[in-house]
Amino acid sequence: MTVAGPPPPAAASGFRLLADGLDAFVARAFVAREARRSLDLQYYLISADDTGRLLAAEVLAAADRGVQVRILLDDLYTARADRAIARFDSHPRIEVRLFNPWTRWRGSLGRGFGFLLAPGRLNRRMHNKLFAADGRVAIVGGRNIGDAYFDRESRMNFRDLDVLATGPAAAQAGASFERYWHSRWAVPVAKLRGHASPPAGLAALRAALAAHRLSLRDSGFVRALEDSALARKFAAGDLALEPGAAQLIADSPSKIEGGGSGGEGLVDRLRRRAPLARQELLISSPYFVPRERGVQELADLVRAGVTVSVLTNSLAATDVGIVHGSYARHRAALLRGGVRLHELRPTSPLARRRFERRRFGSENVSLHAKYLVIDRHTLFIGSLNLDPRSIERNTEVGLLIESAALARRAAALFEVASSRAFSYSVALRDGPAGRSDALLWAGEGTDGELRYDHDPGTTWWRRQLVRFAGLLPFVESQV
């Protein structure tokens, strides 16, 4: 696969960050286009919206030219997609498997009953995100496949981050996919009730995808596949990559069995393998629930002289208020420990101008990027949120990359996103030495500094609901 000009040094992998949603979409399309033998997709969510269908057409085209396609999809959001999944699976070069599926009741109502009968299993999901081809290139990060992850959703988009990897890192990603694909929790859709597709199903799917692409021929996304700067680099085999060494770290698929059957978890392995921060630790996590242990560990780093900064969603920007409630109860303790807190604003003057310039997507955003930057030399990027659900229940995957150039780029992205132009800085009203846990939020607007004494952009009623949820003792262990 010709994704780069000069290759990275021997035994090194090559990397390129994908921060822009449109670039992330184009990169996946070209990985599918350039696949020659295999194309593997592993996702928590694939939406049947505009970008989802455009990428589905690219995947189908790869299968039509002889590429063996495997799609491993978590079953949580597939209640209304059985027919489309069956049509894909009917292609002789495509196999679809569902991870941890509802085996008896496929409809929405039946799924509710199924969850009541087996909550311990069905409450554990495959949250991995992976797009890989030929064992030579892979995209790993926080994005699912859907409009909101590629800046096309008109109401709100997720600010996310992926990394395209080649070389040994891509081979490790392929090995992780194989482990999940061959696990007993990955069930071929042909074995599930109601998944048989009529002979004309594939032809109907092909026609529908072709008509859909034609209807979007003047959109920024179809045009980007033909003539964006990134598309031209892919087509010319001139995609510049940063060299570095990497370890892919993934949970065992058996983690969903619970009771420690998955062995050592991703977070424990990350703690063991990642270098200890000596100067700076940057944390981007849309859902951030450190609990008492995490608060203590971060405060210990600060006492050791490390600057610790956390970027997460503000209450106005989050799409899961109950998680924010569990995070909010730790804010004062984090600030007293010297941790710097930044909460992404749902919109800003700069985001509004960007939207007006591009004329698609939305000016409203929510943080979805999940990464750590250690001393501007090491970067961890993947699907992992720093919350109990990701750490203890769902399976996750990520790349631990040793590359100063790549880490500095990620740090620059963090600095922009956490600046007061895009986020609120959070502080204790009376300072770390004061007795009050009251907070202040500060940002920058077109007319100067913005200051608030409560979660900005929210109603009193929502703040009370979230505060109440954060006080419930059983909620934090479930989010």
C-alpha positions in Angstrom: 0.0 0.0 0.0 1.6 3.3 -1.1 0.7 5.6 1.7 4.1 7.3 2.1 7.1 8.5 0.2 10.4 7.7 2.0 9.8 4.8 4.4 10.5 5.2 8.1 13.7 3.8 9.5 14.0 0.0 9.7 11.9 -1.6 12.4 10.1 1.7 13.0 6.4 2.4 12.3 5.1 5.4 10.5 2.3 7.6 11.9 0.1 10.5 10.9 -2.4 12.2 13.3 -6.0 12.6 11.9 -7.5 15.5 13.8 -9.8 16.9 11.2 -13.0 15.0 10.7 -13.0 15.4 6.9 -9.4 14.1 6.7 -10.3 11.1 9.0 -13.1 10.3 6.6 -10.9 10.6 3.5 -8.1 8.4 5.1 -10.5 5.6 5.8 -11.9 5.7 2.2 -8.4 5.6 0.7 -7.3 2.7 3.0 -10.3 0.8 1.6 -9.4 1.8 -1.9 -5.8 0.8 -1.7 -6.4 -2.5 0.1 -5.3 -5.5 -2.0 -5.8 -8.6 0.1 -7.7 -7.9 3.3 -9.8 -5.1 4.9 -10.8 -5.4 8.5 -13.2 -3.1 10.4 -13.8 -3.4 14.1 -16.2 -0.9 15.6 -18.5 -0.1 18.5 -20.8 1.8 16.2 -21.3 2.2 12.4 -24.1 4.5 11.4 -26.2 4.3 8.3 -26.0 8.0 7.7 -24.3 9.9 4.9 -20.6 9.2 5.8 -21.5 5.7 7.0 -23.0 4.9 3.6 -20.2 6.5 1.6 -17.7 4.4 3.5 -19.9 1.3 3.1 -19.7 1.9 -0.7 -15.9 2.0 -0.5 -15.9 -1.2 1.5 -18.2 -2.9 -1.0 -16.1 -1.8 -3.9 -13.1 -3.3 -2.3 -14.9 -6.7 -1.9 -16.0 -6.5 -5.6 -12.4 -6.3 -6.7 -11.5 -9.4 -4.7 -10.4 -8.0 -1.3 -11.5 -10.2 1.6 -13.5 -8.0 4.0 -14.3 -8.8 7.6 -16.5 -6.5 9.7 -16.7 -7.0 13.5 -19.4 -4.9 15.0 -20.6 -4.6 18.6 -24.2 -5.6 18.8 -25.5 -2.7 21.0 -26.7 -0.4 18.3 -27.7 -2.9 15.6 -31.4 -3.4 16.5 -32.6 -1.8 13.2 -29.7 -2.8 11.0 -30.2 -6.6 10.7 -31.4 -6.4 7.1 -28.5 -4.2 5.9 -26.0 -6.4 7.8 -27.4 -9.5 6.2 -27.1 -7.9 2.7 -23.4 -7.1 3.3 -22.8 -10.6 4.7 -24.3 -12.2 1.6 -21.4 -10.9 -0.5 -19.0 -13.8 -1.1 -16.0 -11.7 -0.1 -17.6 -10.1 3.0 -18.2 -11.7 6.4 -19.8 -9.9 9.3 -19.7 -10.9 12.9 -21.4 -9.4 15.9 -19.7 -9.1 19.2 -21.5 -10.2 22.3 -24.8 -10.4 20.5 -28.4 -10.6 21.6 -28.9 -14.1 20.3 -32.6 -14.7 20.8 -34.4 -11.3 20.6 -33.2 -9.1 17.9 -35.9 -6.3 18.0 -35.7 -3.3 20.3 -38.4 -4.6 22.7 -36.9 -8.0 22.8 -33.5 -6.6 23.6 -34.9 -4.9 26.7 -36.1 -8.3 28.0 -32.7 -9.8 27.0 -30.9 -7.2 29.0 -33.0 -7.9 32.1 -32.2 -11.6 31.8 -28.5 -11.2 31.2 -27.3 -7.7 32.4 -23.9 -8.9 33.6 -23.0 -9.9 30.1 -24.9 -7.4 27.9 -23.7 -4.5 30.0 -20.2 -5.2 28.8 -19.5 -4.0 25.2 -16.7 -4.0 22.6 -15.7 -0.3 22.4 -12.7 -0.8 20.1 -12.3 1.2 16.9 -10.0 -0.1 14.2 -9.8 0.2 10.4 -7.0 -1.9 8.9 -5.8 -3.2 5.5 -3.4 -5.9 4.4 -1.6 -6.0 7.7 0.3 -2.9 6.6 -1.8 0.1 7.5 -4.3 0.7 10.3 -6.3 3.6 11.8 -6.7 3.6 15.5 -8.4 6.2 17.7 -11.6 7.5 19.2 -13.9 7.7 16.1 -16.8 5.5 15.4 -18.1 5.7 11.8 -20.9 8.2 11.4 -21.6 11.9 10.5 -21.0 13.2 14.0 -17.5 11.8 14.0 -16.5 13.3 10.6 -17.9 16.9 11.1 -21.0 16.4 8.9 -23.7 16.4 11.6 -25.6 19.6 11.5 -26.5 19.7 15.2 -23.4 18.7 17.0 -20.1 17.1 16.1 -17.5 15.2 18.1 -14.0 16.7 18.3 -11.9 13.5 17.9 -8.4 12.2 17.1 -7.2 9.1 15.3 -3.7 8.0 14.2 -2.9 6.3 10.9 -0.1 3.7 11.4 2.0 1.7 9.1 4.7 -1.0 9.6 4.9 -3.0 12.9 2.2 -1.0 14.6 -0.2 -1.9 11.8 0.8 -5.6 12.1 0.1 -5.4 15.9 -3.3 -3.9 15.1 -4.0 -6.8 12.7 -3.1 -9.3 15.4 -5.5 -7.7 17.8 -8.3 -7.9 15.3 -7.6 -11.6 14.7 -7.8 -12.3 18.5 -11.3 -10.7 18.6 -12.4 -12.2 15.3 -11.7 -15.7 16.4 -13.0 -15.3 20.0 -16.2 -17.1 21.0 -17.9 -13.8 21.5 -17.7 -12.9 17.8 -20.7 -14.6 16.3 -21.2 -14.9 12.5 -24.5 -13.1 11.6 -25.5 -16.2 9.5 -25.9 -18.0 12.8 -28.3 -15.5 14.3 -32.0 -15.7 13.8 -33.5 -13.6 11.1 -30.3 -12.7 9.2 -31.0 -14.5 6.0 -30.8 -12.1 3.0 -32.8 -12.6 -0.2 -30.8 -13.2 -3.4 -31.7 -9.7 -4.6 -30.6 -8.1 -1.4 -27.0 -7.4 -2.4 -28.1 -5.9 -5.7 -30.5 -3.6 -4.0 -27.9 -2.5 -1.5 -25.4 -1.8 -4.3 -28.0 0.3 -6.2 -29.0 2.2 -3.0 -25.4 3.1 -2.2 -24.7 4.2 -5.8 -27.8 6.4 -5.7 -26.8 7.9 -2.4 -23.3 8.8 -3.6 -24.8 10.4 -6.7 -27.1 12.5 -4.5 -24.1 13.8 -2.6 -21.9 14.4 -5.6 -21.7 18.2 -4.8 -21.1 17.7 -1.1 -17.8 18.6 0.5 -17.3 14.9 1.4 -17.5 13.5 -2.1 -15.5 16.4 -3.4 -12.8 15.7 -0.8 -12.5 12.1 -2.0 -11.7 13.5 -5.4 -9.6 16.6 -4.8 -8.7 17.3 -1.2 -5.1 17.8 -0.2 -5.0 14.6 1.7 -6.7 12.6 -1.2 -4.0 13.9 -3.6 -1.3 12.8 -1.2 -2.8 9.3 -0.9 -3.2 9.1 -4.7 0.4 10.2 -5.3 1.8 7.9 -2.6 3.3 10.9 -0.9 1.7 10.9 2.5 4.4 12.1 5.0 4.6 9.9 8.1 6.4 10.5 11.4 8.7 7.5 12.4 8.4 6.0 15.9 8.2 2.8 17.9 4.8 1.6 19.1 3.0 -1.0 21.2 -0.6 -1.8 20.6 -2.3 -2.4 23.9 -5.8 -4.1 23.9 -8.1 -5.7 26.4 -8.8 -9.4 26.0 -12.1 -10.1 24.3 -12.9 -12.3 27.3 -13.0 -9.2 29.5 -16.8 -9.1 28.9 -17.1 -12.3 30.9 -16.3 -10.3 34.1 -14.7 -11.7 37.2 -11.2 -11.0 36.1 -11.4 -13.5 33.2 -9.9 -11.0 30.8 -6.6 -11.0 32.6 -4.6 -7.8 33.1 -6.6 -4.9 31.8 -5.5 -2.2 29.3 -5.1 0.4 32.0 -2.9 -1.8 34.2 -0.7 -2.6 31.2 -0.6 1.0 30.2 0.6 1.9 33.7 3.3 -0.7 33.5 4.5 0.1 29.9 4.2 3.8 29.7 7.1 5.9 31.0 6.3 7.8 34.2 5.8 11.5 33.5 8.7 13.5 34.8 7.6 17.0 33.6 4.2 17.0 32.1 1.1 14.9 31.6 -1.7 15.9 29.3 -5.0 14.0 29.5 -7.8 14.3 27.0 -10.8 12.2 28.0 -14.5 13.1 27.1 -15.7 11.0 30.0 -13.3 11.5 33.0 -14.2 9.8 36.3 -10.9 9.4 38.2 -12.4 8.2 41.5 -10.4 8.6 44.7 -7.5 6.5 43.5 -7.1 8.5 40.3 -7.3 11.8 42.2 -4.5 10.6 44.5 -2.3 9.4 41.7 -2.5 12.7 39.8 -2.0 14.7 43.0 1.1 12.6 43.7 2.5 13.5 40.3 1.9 17.2 40.9 3.8 16.9 44.2 6.6 15.3 42.3 6.9 18.3 40.1 4.8 17.2 37.1 2.4 19.6 35.5 -0.9 17.7 35.0 -3.6 19.1 32.7 -7.0 17.4 32.0 -9.3 18.3 29.1 -12.8 16.9 29.3 -16.3 18.1 28.4 -18.2 20.8 30.2 -21.7 20.0 31.3 -23.1 22.0 28.3 -20.9 20.0 25.9 -21.3 16.5 27.2 -23.7 14.0 25.6 -23.9 11.9 28.8 -24.9 14.1 31.8 -24.8 11.2 34.3 -21.1 10.7 33.6 -20.5 14.4 34.2 -22.1 14.1 37.6 -19.6 11.4 38.6 -16.7 13.6 37.4 -18.0 16.8 39.0 -17.9 15.3 42.5 -14.1 15.0 42.1 -13.4 18.5 40.7 -12.6 20.2 43.9 -10.2 17.4 45.1 -8.4 17.5 41.7 -7.9 21.2 41.9 -6.7 21.0 45.5 -4.2 18.5 44.3 -2.8 20.9 41.8 -4.4 19.4 38.6 -5.3 21.9 35.9 -8.9 21.3 34.7 -10.2 22.5 31.3 -13.8 21.9 30.1 -14.6 22.1 26.4 -17.2 24.7 25.5 -20.0 23.5 23.2 -19.4 26.5 20.9 -17.0 29.4 20.6 -16.4 32.4 18.4 -13.5 30.6 16.7 -15.6 27.4 16.1 -18.4 29.6 14.7 -16.1 31.2 12.2 -14.7 27.8 11.2 -18.2 26.5 10.6 -19.1 29.6 8.5 -15.9 29.1 6.4 -16.6 25.4 5.7 -20.3 25.7 5.3 -21.0 22.1 6.5 -21.2 20.4 9.8 -22.0 22.4 13.0 -20.5 25.0 15.2 -21.5 22.9 18.2 -19.0 20.4 19.5 -18.4 17.8 22.1 -15.0 16.3 23.0 -14.5 12.7 22.0 -10.7 12.5 21.6 -9.0 10.1 24.0 -5.3 10.5 24.4 -2.4 11.0 26.8 0.8 13.0 26.1 3.7 12.2 28.4 6.6 14.7 28.5 6.0 15.6 24.9 7.7 12.4 23.9 5.2 9.6 24.3 1.6 9.5 23.0 -1.2 7.1 23.9 -4.2 7.3 21.6 -7.1 4.9 21.3 -10.7 4.2 22.4 -10.2 4.4 26.1 -12.1 6.8 28.3 -10.8 7.3 31.8 -14.0 6.2 33.5 -15.1 3.0 35.2 -17.0 1.6 32.2 -14.0 1.7 29.9 -11.6 0.5 32.6 -13.6 -2.3 34.0 -16.4 -3.3 31.6 -15.9 -2.5 28.0 -13.0 -3.8 25.8 -10.7 -1.1 24.5 -7.6 -0.7 22.3 -4.9 1.9 21.9 -1.4 2.6 20.6 1.4 3.7 22.9 3.8 5.6 20.6 7.3 6.8 21.2 7.7 9.7 18.9 8.7 13.2 20.1 7.4 14.8 16.8 4.0 13.1 17.1 3.7 13.8 20.8 4.5 17.5 20.2 1.8 17.6 17.5 -0.8 16.1 19.9 0.3 18.5 22.6 -0.2 21.4 20.3 -3.7 20.2 19.6 -4.3 19.9 23.3 -3.1 23.4 23.9 -5.5 24.8 21.3 -8.5 22.8 22.5 -7.8 23.7 26.2 -7.3 27.4 25.5 -9.9 29.8 26.9 -11.0 30.4 23.3 -12.4 26.9 23.1 -12.6 25.7 26.8 -13.3 27.0 30.2 -10.5 26.9 32.8 -11.9 25.7 36.1 -10.6 27.0 39.5 -11.6 27.0 43.2 -13.2 30.3 44.1 -11.0 30.7 47.2 -8.0 29.0 45.8 -6.5 25.5 46.7 -5.9 26.6 50.3 -9.5 27.8 50.9 -12.2 25.9 52.6 -14.9 26.4 50.0 -15.4 23.9 47.2 -17.2 26.5 45.1 -15.8 26.7 41.5 -15.3 29.4 39.0 -15.2 29.0 35.2 -13.3 31.4 32.9 -13.2 31.7 29.1 -12.7 34.2 26.4 -15.5 35.7 24.2 -15.5 38.3 21.5 -15.9 41.1 24.1 -13.3 39.9 26.6 -13.2 37.5 29.5 -16.2 35.3 30.5 -16.6 34.3 34.1 -19.2 32.1 35.7 -19.9 30.7 39.2 -21.8 27.7 37.9 -21.6 25.3 35.0 -21.8 27.7 32.0 -24.6 27.3 29.4 -26.8 25.0 31.6 -30.2 25.4 33.3 -30.6 25.2 37.0 -32.7 22.1 36.6 -30.1 20.2 34.6 -27.4 21.1 37.2 -29.5 19.8 40.0 -30.2 16.5 38.2 -26.6 16.0 37.4 -25.5 16.8 40.9 -28.1 14.4 42.4 -26.9 11.6 40.0 -23.3 12.2 41.1 -24.2 11.7 44.7 -25.8 8.2 44.2 -23.3 5.6 45.4 -23.9 3.0 42.7 -23.8 5.4 39.7 -20.1 6.0 39.5 -19.3 2.3 39.2 -21.6 2.0 36.2 -20.7 5.0 34.1 
